[in-house]
Amino acid sequence: MPLSLFQMLSALLGGSGLFLLGMLLLTEGVKSFAGSSLRQALLRFTGTPAKACFSGMLATLLVQSSSATTVAVIGFVSAGILTFPQAIGVVFGASLGTTGTGWLVALLGLKINIGAHALLLVFAGAGMRLFGSARWKPAGMALAGFGLIFVGVDALQHGMEALSKQISLAGFPSGGFGGRAAAMLTGFVLTLVMQSSSAAVAACMVALQAGTLNLEQAAGIVIGAAVGTTVSASLAALGAGSPAKRTALAFVVFNLCTGFIALVALPLFLSVIPVVLPCLGLNTGPEALAAFHTLFIAVGVGVFLPFVRPYARLVERLLPERGPVLTRHLDSLLLQTPSVAIEASGRALREVSIEMLRLIRLELLEEPAESALESKSVQLSAAIRKIEEFVAAIPLTNGRQAFVAQLHVIDHLVRLQSRILPHEAIRTVLQTRLLHEEVDVTINLLNLAIEGLEGEACIGWHEQVRESAKSLANLRKQGRIRVLDEGKSTSSPPDEILLHLDAMRWLDRVGYHVWRICHHFATPAPAVSSPRCEECHPED
């Protein structure tokens, strides 16, 4: 019995909805079940642009969403976890990985009738989601989503078969650049409406198999779908910082150029693929479309990947860094992923700490202009305030140890920043080297701390900083007794004696706060109270 118009539209729209819902559940389920492992793997295997491309492809194959991978990468590069060239490599891989959904539909969804069996997967996944342990609930959601994808494809098939008996677009003009551009625009609009290039490609494959579209029209739609997927990345970068905007721009330009190459070379692709596929034991219907999708994205990756670094420099020139450099990683977009946000604030704190220690070292080694010190101090103070606001806005779910460690670092940075501009008389004492031994120990302590925070020191460097801080505290105790004794036996004015004591105390407190900052970076928030050297530093 033929389907009515209402039944046909219900099958088409409902099938698309089920496919989209399945993709959403699969993506969210995989991200929840193995999100941290995926993030670690993505970060671990991104040493070179080629490795980054491969890891991006695998990650997208697992989560079945190039948009999810791209948005995650935008977060990573905003946080400073990935370099910009690495992020571009991952984005290229994500574009290539998203073509895997087309192969899944072509080889399983359309070639094998598993729609009814897929309902069992939905049932099993729902059972795991409702009655499974907390660890396996996300896996159940992913399994249910996987099943819904094929249920949606099955519904699309029924609706498209009915539509092909009443309407066929295959006979419409499709040759020439104009026809291909029209098909491309159709794919772009479909992706905007569905918010998923994979759903648009799946619908296109079903229409191709039903005869509603011919291969050339379907190929044009797939090109448009690939270009349309850049919209998600662009939206994710709106209101974000320069790193996120650069990544989104690199993704958009790559997809536009790749789409243009595919559009121009479409006749060549369509003449080669039907000849090669039978040699591989594949049919020339939806499988040819899946092969075309993979091939033209692979060609784009092959063109861009060897020139990732020059391409990255070009994008950086087009979108130069704006705003304070020290807090460039603090992007509000990262607050959606607390673990990445914690990483970003940690990196910002580390950079602020390094700059502050360099400034204090400069005070001890040279005699910089007071105006320059004040300007730097104001910048550091503003950066600390911004980091503090960012950390306070992180929706903490886990990672409390790192969070508490960062609060400790902020506290010590605030105290240390207040000591950047000591009293002019104290600066005079420090510059005249009357406390040469204490100053030398402080400079060595600062050098070791800076090397450690920059990742250039040996293992256990923070313990060496601690020992230097203890030595400085002991020098202050011994020096205090010596200066007071000398004051009794000489005619030194009381204000000079007090000035010496203030200078020693200034050095001691600088050493203490530097040690505590290094301690919390090296061993974030231990389960028990960390040693504070109360004997040497009774007050915080």
C-alpha positions in Angstrom: 0.0 0.0 0.0 1.6 3.3 -1.0 2.3 5.9 1.6 0.2 9.0 1.8 1.8 12.4 1.6 1.6 12.8 5.4 3.1 9.4 6.0 5.9 10.1 3.6 6.8 13.4 5.2 6.5 11.9 8.6 9.0 9.1 7.6 11.4 11.7 6.1 11.3 14.2 9.0 11.0 11.5 11.7 13.9 9.5 10.2 16.1 12.7 10.0 15.1 13.4 13.6 16.0 9.9 14.8 19.3 10.1 13.0 20.2 13.4 14.6 19.1 12.2 18.0 21.1 9.1 17.6 24.2 11.1 16.6 23.7 13.4 19.6 23.3 10.5 22.1 26.3 8.7 20.6 28.5 11.8 20.7 27.5 12.7 24.3 27.7 9.1 25.5 31.2 8.5 24.1 32.4 11.9 25.5 31.0 11.1 28.9 32.2 7.5 29.0 35.7 8.1 27.7 36.0 11.9 27.5 39.0 12.3 29.7 40.8 9.3 28.0 40.0 10.8 24.6 41.3 14.2 25.7 44.5 12.6 27.0 45.0 10.6 23.9 44.3 13.6 21.7 46.9 15.6 23.6 49.4 12.8 23.7 49.5 12.1 20.0 49.7 15.6 18.7 53.5 16.1 18.6 53.6 16.9 14.9 50.9 18.2 12.6 50.8 14.8 10.9 50.3 13.1 14.3 47.7 15.7 15.2 45.8 15.0 12.0 45.7 11.3 12.7 44.6 11.8 16.3 41.9 14.2 15.2 40.6 11.7 12.7 40.5 8.9 15.3 38.8 11.1 17.8 36.1 12.1 15.3 35.6 8.5 14.2 34.9 7.6 17.9 32.6 10.5 18.8 31.1 10.6 15.3 31.1 14.4 15.2 33.7 16.7 13.6 32.0 19.7 15.3 32.5 18.1 18.7 36.2 17.5 18.0 36.7 21.0 16.5 35.0 22.7 19.4 37.1 20.7 21.9 40.3 21.7 19.9 39.2 25.3 20.0 39.1 24.9 23.8 42.5 23.2 23.9 44.2 25.9 21.9 42.5 28.7 23.9 43.8 27.1 27.0 47.3 26.8 25.6 47.3 23.0 25.8 47.8 22.7 22.1 49.9 24.9 19.9 48.2 26.5 16.9 49.8 24.3 14.2 48.9 21.2 16.3 45.3 22.4 16.5 45.2 23.0 12.7 46.4 19.4 12.2 43.6 18.1 14.5 41.0 20.1 12.7 42.2 18.6 9.3 41.9 15.1 10.9 38.4 15.9 12.2 37.2 16.8 8.7 38.6 13.5 7.4 37.2 11.5 10.3 33.7 12.8 9.8 33.5 11.0 6.5 33.4 7.7 8.5 29.7 8.3 9.2 29.0 8.1 5.5 30.8 4.7 5.2 28.8 3.5 8.2 25.5 4.4 6.5 26.6 3.1 3.1 28.0 -0.2 4.2 25.6 -1.0 7.1 22.6 1.2 7.1 21.8 0.9 3.4 23.5 -2.3 2.4 22.3 -4.5 5.3 18.7 -4.1 6.6 19.4 -3.7 10.3 16.7 -1.3 11.2 14.7 -3.8 13.2 17.8 -5.2 14.9 18.9 -1.7 15.7 15.8 -1.4 18.0 17.4 -4.1 20.2 20.5 -1.9 20.5 18.2 1.0 21.5 16.5 -1.3 24.1 19.8 -2.6 25.5 21.3 0.9 25.6 18.2 2.3 27.4 18.4 -0.5 29.9 22.1 0.3 30.6 21.3 4.0 30.9 18.5 3.4 33.4 19.7 0.5 35.5 23.5 0.3 34.9 26.1 1.6 37.3 27.2 5.2 37.0 30.3 4.2 35.1 28.3 2.4 32.4 25.3 4.8 32.1 27.1 6.9 29.4 28.0 3.8 27.5 24.3 2.8 27.4 23.5 6.2 26.1 26.1 5.8 23.3 24.7 2.3 22.5 21.2 3.6 22.2 22.4 6.4 20.0 24.2 4.0 17.7 21.0 2.0 17.3 18.9 5.1 16.7 21.2 6.1 13.8 20.1 3.0 11.9 16.5 3.3 12.9 16.6 6.8 11.5 18.2 5.5 8.3 15.5 2.8 8.0 12.8 5.4 8.3 14.5 7.7 5.8 14.6 4.8 3.3 10.9 4.2 3.5 10.1 7.8 3.1 12.6 8.4 0.3 11.4 5.3 -1.6 7.8 6.7 -1.5 9.1 10.2 -2.6 11.0 8.8 -5.5 7.8 7.3 -7.0 6.2 10.8 -7.0 9.2 13.1 -7.5 12.6 12.6 -9.0 15.2 15.2 -9.1 17.7 13.0 -10.9 16.5 14.3 -14.3 16.9 17.9 -13.4 19.9 19.7 -15.0 23.0 19.1 -12.9 25.8 19.5 -15.3 28.1 22.5 -15.5 29.5 24.6 -12.8 26.1 26.3 -12.1 24.3 23.1 -11.5 27.0 21.8 -9.2 27.0 25.1 -7.3 23.3 24.9 -6.8 23.6 21.4 -5.4 26.4 22.6 -3.1 24.2 25.4 -1.8 21.5 22.8 -1.1 23.9 20.8 1.0 25.0 23.9 2.8 21.4 24.8 3.7 20.6 21.2 4.7 23.6 21.2 7.1 22.5 24.6 8.6 19.0 23.3 9.2 20.0 19.9 10.6 23.1 21.3 12.4 24.9 18.1 11.3 26.8 17.5 8.0 26.6 13.7 8.8 22.8 13.9 8.8 22.8 15.8 5.5 25.1 13.2 3.9 23.0 10.3 5.2 19.8 11.8 3.8 21.7 12.4 0.5 22.8 8.7 0.4 19.3 7.5 1.0 18.0 9.7 -1.8 20.7 8.5 -4.1 19.9 4.9 -3.5 16.2 5.5 -4.0 16.9 7.2 -7.3 15.6 10.6 -6.2 19.1 12.1 -7.0 21.8 11.2 -9.4 25.5 10.8 -8.3 26.6 14.2 -9.5 23.8 16.0 -7.7 24.5 14.0 -4.5 28.2 14.8 -4.8 27.4 18.5 -5.0 25.2 18.3 -1.9 28.0 16.5 0.0 30.4 19.2 -0.9 28.0 21.8 0.5 27.5 19.7 3.7 31.3 19.7 4.2 31.4 23.5 3.8 28.3 23.9 6.1 30.0 22.2 9.0 32.2 25.2 9.4 29.2 27.1 10.9 29.5 25.2 14.2 33.1 26.1 14.6 32.4 29.7 13.7 29.6 30.0 16.3 31.9 28.4 18.9 34.5 31.1 18.3 32.1 34.0 18.6 33.1 36.1 21.6 36.1 33.9 22.2 39.7 34.9 22.3 42.2 35.2 19.5 43.4 31.5 19.7 39.8 30.2 19.3 39.1 32.7 16.4 42.3 31.6 14.7 41.4 28.0 14.9 37.9 28.6 13.6 39.2 30.7 10.7 41.8 28.0 9.8 39.0 25.5 9.7 36.7 27.7 7.6 39.3 28.5 5.1 40.4 24.9 4.8 36.9 23.7 4.2 36.1 26.5 1.7 39.2 25.7 -0.3 38.7 22.0 -0.2 35.0 22.5 -1.3 36.1 24.7 -4.1 38.7 22.1 -5.3 36.1 19.4 -5.1 33.6 21.5 -7.0 36.0 22.3 -9.8 37.4 18.8 -10.1 34.0 17.0 -9.6 33.9 15.5 -13.2 37.4 14.0 -12.6 36.4 12.5 -9.3 33.1 11.1 -10.8 35.0 9.5 -13.7 37.6 7.8 -11.5 35.6 6.6 -8.6 33.1 4.3 -10.5 36.1 2.6 -12.2 38.0 2.0 -9.0 35.3 0.9 -6.7 34.3 -2.4 -8.5 38.0 -3.4 -8.2 37.7 -3.0 -4.4 34.4 -5.1 -4.3 32.3 -2.0 -3.7 29.1 -0.8 -5.4 28.8 2.4 -7.3 25.8 3.8 -5.4 26.0 5.2 -1.9 29.4 3.7 -1.5 30.6 5.8 -4.4 29.3 8.9 -2.7 31.1 7.8 0.6 34.3 7.3 -1.4 34.0 10.7 -3.1 33.4 12.4 0.3 36.5 10.8 1.8 38.6 11.3 -1.3 38.0 15.1 -1.8 38.6 15.8 2.0 41.8 13.7 1.8 42.9 15.7 -1.2 42.4 18.9 0.8 44.3 17.5 3.7 47.1 16.5 1.3 47.3 20.0 -0.1 47.3 21.8 3.3 49.1 19.5 5.7 52.6 20.0 4.3 52.2 23.7 4.8 50.6 23.8 8.2 53.2 26.0 9.8 53.3 28.7 7.1 49.5 28.5 7.0 49.4 29.0 10.8 51.7 32.0 10.5 49.4 33.5 7.8 46.3 33.1 10.0 48.2 34.6 13.0 49.0 37.6 10.9 45.4 38.0 9.8 44.2 37.7 13.4 46.9 39.2 15.6 46.9 38.7 19.4 44.9 41.4 21.2 44.5 42.1 24.9 46.8 41.2 27.8 49.3 38.5 26.8 49.5 37.0 30.3 45.8 36.2 30.4 45.3 35.3 26.7 44.4 31.7 27.6 41.5 32.7 29.8 38.6 32.3 27.4 35.0 32.2 28.8 34.4 29.4 26.2 36.6 27.1 28.4 34.2 27.4 31.4 32.0 24.8 29.6 34.8 22.2 30.2 36.0 22.6 33.8 39.0 20.4 33.4 40.3 22.4 30.5 39.4 25.7 32.3 41.5 24.6 35.3 44.4 23.8 32.9 44.1 27.3 31.3 44.0 29.1 34.6 47.0 27.1 35.7 49.0 28.1 32.6 48.1 31.7 33.1 49.2 31.5 36.8 52.5 30.0 35.8 53.2 32.7 33.2 52.3 35.5 35.7 54.5 33.8 38.3 57.4 33.7 35.9 57.0 37.4 35.0 56.8 38.4 38.6 59.9 36.5 39.6 61.8 38.0 36.7 60.8 41.5 37.7 61.9 40.9 41.3 65.2 39.4 40.0 65.7 42.5 37.9 65.3 44.7 41.0 68.1 42.8 42.7 70.4 42.7 39.7 69.9 46.2 38.3 68.3 49.4 39.2 65.3 49.7 36.9 63.3 53.0 36.6 60.5 53.2 39.2 58.0 54.1 36.5 58.8 50.8 34.6 58.4 48.8 37.8 55.0 50.5 38.5 53.8 49.8 35.0 54.8 46.1 35.2 53.3 45.9 38.7 50.0 47.3 37.5 49.9 44.8 34.6 50.6 41.9 37.0 48.0 43.0 39.4 45.4 43.2 36.7 46.3 39.8 35.4 46.0 38.3 38.9 42.6 39.8 39.3 41.4 38.4 36.0 42.7 35.0 36.8 41.0 35.1 40.2 37.7 36.0 38.6 38.1 33.2 36.0 38.9 30.6 38.6 35.9 31.7 40.7 33.7 31.2 37.6 34.8 27.6 36.9 31.8 25.2 37.6 33.8 22.8 39.7 32.8 19.1 39.4 36.1 17.4 40.0 39.7 18.4 40.1 39.3 20.1 43.4 42.9 19.5 44.4 44.2 21.4 41.4 41.6 24.1 42.1 42.7 24.5 45.7 46.3 24.6 44.7 45.6 27.5 42.3 43.9 29.4 45.1 47.1 29.0 47.2 49.2 30.3 44.2 46.9 33.3 43.8 47.1 34.1 47.5 50.9 34.0 47.4 51.1 36.0 44.1 49.0 38.8 45.7 51.3 38.9 48.7 54.4 38.8 46.5 53.1 41.4 44.1 52.8 43.8 47.0 56.6 43.5 47.5 57.6 44.4 44.0 58.0 48.0 44.9 59.8 48.1 48.3 60.5 51.4 50.1 63.1 53.5 48.3 65.4 53.2 51.3 65.2 49.4 51.3 66.0 49.4 47.6 69.0 51.5 48.3 70.2 48.9 50.9 69.7 46.1 48.4 71.5 47.9 45.6 74.5 48.8 47.8 75.0 45.0 48.5 75.3 45.5 52.2 73.4 42.2 52.4 75.4 40.6 49.7 75.0 37.0 50.9 71.2 37.3 51.4 70.8 38.9 48.0 72.9 36.2 46.3 70.8 33.4 47.9 67.6 35.2 46.8 68.9 35.6 43.2 69.8 31.9 43.0 66.4 31.0 44.5 64.7 33.1 41.9 66.8 31.6 39.0 65.9 28.0 40.2 62.2 28.9 40.6 62.0 30.4 37.1 63.8 27.4 35.5 61.4 25.1 37.3 58.3 26.9 36.3 59.5 27.0 32.7 60.0 23.3 32.8 63.8 23.5 32.4 64.9 22.4 35.9 65.7 18.9 37.1 63.3 16.7 39.1 62.9 17.9 42.7 63.6 21.5 41.8 60.9 22.7 44.2 62.6 21.0 47.1 65.8 22.9 46.2 63.8 26.1 46.2 62.5 25.2 49.7 66.0 24.6 51.0 67.1 28.0 49.6 64.1 29.6 51.3 65.1 28.0 54.6 68.7 29.2 54.2 67.4 32.7 53.6 65.3 32.5 56.7 68.3 31.3 58.7 70.4 34.2 57.3 67.7 36.6 58.4 67.7 35.2 61.9 71.5 35.3 62.2 71.7 38.7 60.5 69.1 40.2 62.8 71.2 39.2 65.8 74.4 40.5 64.2 72.9 43.8 63.2 71.4 44.4 66.6 74.7 43.5 68.3 76.6 45.9 66.0 74.1 48.6 66.8 75.0 48.3 70.5 78.7 48.5 69.9 78.7 51.3 67.3 77.1 54.6 66.8 74.9 53.5 63.9 71.6 55.5 63.9 68.5 53.5 64.9 66.8 54.2 61.5 69.7 52.5 59.7 69.5 49.4 61.9 65.8 49.2 61.4 66.3 49.6 57.6 68.7 46.7 57.6 66.2 44.6 59.4 63.4 45.6 57.0 65.6 44.7 54.0 66.4 41.3 55.4 62.7 40.7 56.2 61.8 41.7 52.6 64.2 39.2 51.2 63.0 36.5 53.6 59.4 37.0 52.7 60.1 37.1 49.0 61.9 33.7 49.3 59.1 32.3 51.3 56.3 33.2 48.9 58.4 32.0 45.9 58.9 28.7 47.6 55.1 28.3 48.3 54.2 29.2 44.8 56.7 26.6 43.4 55.4 24.0 45.9 51.8 24.3 44.8 52.8 24.1 41.2 54.9 21.1 41.7 52.6 19.2 44.1 49.1 20.6 43.7 47.0 20.5 46.8 48.2 17.3 48.7 45.7 15.4 50.7 47.3 16.4 54.0 48.8 19.8 55.0 52.1 20.5 53.3 55.1 21.4 55.2 55.2 25.2 55.9 58.5 25.5 57.7 56.7 27.1 60.7 59.9 27.4 62.6 61.4 29.7 59.9 58.2 31.4 58.8 55.7 31.5 61.7 53.4 34.0 59.9 51.9 33.7 56.4 
